[in-house]
Every structure is written in C-alpha cells, then in structure tokens.
C-alpha cells in the first residue's frame, strides 16, 4: 500500500481515538459514537473540464453521502472521464499499452467522511477504475473554512490521490477568500494548483494559477474557473456542482 494511504489511515485512527478519549475524559465530542437523529443525506452532481496544449479532460459524476453520527458519514462516488492526449501520446494510465488519442474510463469509490471539528471535513476513500483504466485508487480529501467570523473567511481544500496502475501520486491544493457575500450568492477568489509524480514520470510536474468561484444559494449550485501555467503549458479549467440535501 502506498505511503500516503498509510498516512491517511494513521490520521483517521488518530482522529477516532483522540475523539473517543476526549469524549471519555472531557466531553469535548458529545455523542461521538451515537447515531445521528434525525440523519441527513446529501447528493451532489458535478462536472467539469480541463484544457491545455498537451491534453484535455472532461469529467462528470455523482456523489451520495449519508450521515451516521454527528461526526462521521459514509459516501459513494461514481465518476466518468474522457481524456484526449495530444498527437496520440502514450497513455498516462498504462504507458506500455501503446499510443492513444482518447481514453474513456469510469471510477467507483467509497469511503468515510470525518468531521471532528466544525467546518472541517476529511474524506478518505478507495475505489477501482473501469474500461481504459484498470487500477485501484486511494484518495484523501481535506476541506475547511478558516476565520469564519471575519469579513473575508477563507476556504481551504487539499486532495491527494494514488493510482496503482501507473503508480502516479497527484495532489491538488486551493485557497480562496470570500470577496463578496449576499443573501442569495457568494463570490470567492484565490489561487490553486496541482503537482504529480512517481511511476513513469521523471521528477515532479505541476501547474498553478488564480481561480474564481461563484455560489448561488437558492439553487445550491456553484461554478469555479481557473487559468494558469505549468508543465502542461497554458491551461484553463471549469467546474460546476449542484447539491441536494434532505433530513430523514
């Protein structure tokens, strides 16, 4: 198992054991192991695209999360990918399989959402690819809101993923500040980027640039755009998501 997966397991174990100890000794996490009543579920649909001089991708998917306790939830995610590789480069998923102009594959994942603190979520998941990709994937995602009582709170997110087929580890990070917020919408701006390495790659590659996010509260829909430069040369990407939530 890759090092980052063991690290994620250690983090999760520390959170659970620490929370249990805190609950027993100081009551800091009341009802940590009690079922949440009433429970709640959140369904999220998402899609987006990435384009650069070297390659382009389109993805679309669906995630469903169900609360278990006030601090723990379970989720499943299904994602479809279309990958275009400039001039029929070797497949980044399986370099020994020859040249490809386009790859199509799906990814099924399942895992646990830990929310030990307010405005902090750690998603740990594992899954498997289908079709043109046939590897196991292990992923950890962290998201948090910082300085929520100030005029311009910060949204921070970090994601790391390992693919067993090509042995490549990729990581993404993003930090945005709330520029403007009203009753029906919110506007954020900041910067983000990605790095990836290992496997068939020589060294570490990546890209970064500024980004902008618009969130419309009545429809629970968000749109995010980023542009920048890196090893893929100039690039641009767009993402959109829509949430549905209900109590049980």
N, C-alpha and C positions, 0 to 999 in steps of 0.2 A: 504494500500500500504506500502511496507517495507520502512524503514528509508532511505536506500541508494538510493531508487528510488526518494524519495522527494529531497534528496540531489542533485541528478543528475539534476532534474528539476530546482532547485534553481540555480545551476551552469549555466545551459543553459540560463535561464532567465536573469541572471546577465550579461552573455556574450552579449546577444542580446541587452538588454537595455543599457549596457555600450558602446557597439559599436555604437548604434544609437545616444547616447548622444555625444560620441566623434566625430562622423561624423558631427553632427549639430554644435558643438562648435569649434572644432579644425581641422576638416577634416582629422583625423587620419586614418579613414577607408573609403576611397573614393568608391562610388558606392556600398555600402554595400547591399542595397536593390534593386539594378539594376540587371536585368537578365544578366548572363554572355554570351557574344557574341564574338567569337563562343564558344559554350558549348563543354564539353568533357565528355566522358564516360570511365569507367574503369571496366573491367570484370576480376575477379580473381578466379581461381580454386585452391583448396587446399586439402591436405590430410595429414594423419599422424597416429602415433600410440604411445601408452604408455604401458609399461610392468613392472610389479613388482611382488613380492612374493604373494600379496593378490589379485590383479585384473589386467586386461588388457583392453585396449580400442583401437578401430580403428575408425577414422572419415574421412569423405570425404565430400566436399561441393563446393558451387559456390556462389559468391557474385557479384552483379552488382550495380555500383554507377553511378549516373547522376548528373552533376553539375547543380545548379540553379542560384546562384550568385557567385561572386568571393570568397565568404566566406562560402557558405552553399551548401551542396549537399544532395541528398536523396539516400538511398541504400536499397536493399533487399538481404537476405541471406537464403540459404537452406542448411542444414547440415544433414547428416546421421551418426548414431552412432551404433557401435556394442560393447557391454560391456560384458566381461567374468568375472565372480565372482568365486574366488577360493572355491572349495568344496561346491558350491551351497549355498552361504551365503544369508541372507535376502537381498532383493532388496533395494539398497540405494535410489531409486526413490520413492518406495512405500513400506516401511518396513512391513506393515500389510498384504501384499498380499502373503506372504509365501516365500519359498526358490526358487532360480533360478540359473541356471548355466550360462545362457546367456540372454541378453536383446538386443532388436533391436528397435530403435526408430529414428524418424526424428524430426527436429526442423526448423520452419519457423519464420524468424524475419524480421522486417523492421524498419527503423529509419532515423535519420538525422546525417550528418557529419558536424560539425562546425570546421572551420579553421580560427580562429580570428587572428592568427599570422602565419608568415612564418615558416614552419617546425613543426607546432603544429596542431594536429587533435584530436577532441573529438567526438567519436561516441556514440550516445545514441539510444537504440533500445528496442523493446518489441516484444514478439512473443509467440508461443504456440508449445508444443510438440505433437507428434503423435505416435500411436502404444503403445509400452510398457511403455511409459511415457505419462502422460496426464495433465501436468501442464503448467501454464503461466510462462514465464521467462522475466526478466528485466535485461538489461545489459548496462554497461558503459565502454567504452574503450578509453584510452588516449595514444597517441603516439607522440613522439617529438624527434627531433635531437638537441643536445646541442653542443656548442663550434664548430660550423661548419667551422669556419675559422682557426682552428688549424690543426696540422698534424694528430691528432687522435680524430676525432669527436666521440661523444657518442650517442648511440641510446637508448632511454628510452621508456618503454611501461608499462602500468598498465591496468588491466581489473578486473571488479567486476561483478558478476552475482548472481541473486537470483532466486530460483526455488520455485514456490508456492506450488507444490505438496508435497515436503519433507521439505520445509521451511529452506533449507540449503543455506547459502551465501558462495560463494567461490571467492577468489581473487588471481590474478597472477601478478607478477612483474618481470621485466627483465631489465638489464642494460648491454650493450655491447659497446666496443670501437673498432674503426676501426684499425686493426693491419696493414693491407696492402691493398693498392688500386692501380689498374692499369686501363688502358683504357677499358678493357673488363671484369674485375672482381673485387670483393671486398671481403675481409676476415675480420670477426669480431669475438671477443671473449669476454666473460664476465661471468655473473652468473645470475641465476634466481630462482624463487621458487613459491610455491603456499600455501595458507592457506585456510581452510574451517571450518565452524562450524555452529551451530544452528540446529533447527529441531530435528531429532532423535539422533544427535551426542552429546556426552557428552564432553564438553570442545572444544578446538580448536586443529585441526590437520594440518599437512602440510609436505612439503618436499622441498629441495632445492639442487642446485648443479651447477657446471660450465657448460657453453654451448659454442657452436661454430656455426657460420653461414657463408655460402659461397653464394655469389650472382653473377650470370653471366649476365652481362648487355645485350649482343646481343639477348639473348633469354628471358630476363626479368624473370628469374627463380631463386629461392632461396631454399637452403636446410639448415635446422637447426637441431642440435643434442644436447641433454643434458643428463647427468647422475648424480645421486646423491643418497641421503639417506634421510629418514624421517619416518613418521608413516606407510607408505606403504613398509618400509624396502628399500632395494636397488631397484632402478628403472632406466629405460632408456626411452627416448622418441625421436622420429624423426618426423620432419615436412617438407613438401615441398609445394611450391606455385608457380604459374605461372600467370603472368598478361598480359592482352591485353588492349591497350588503343587506342582511336581514337578521333579526333575532328570532330565536326558536322558543 
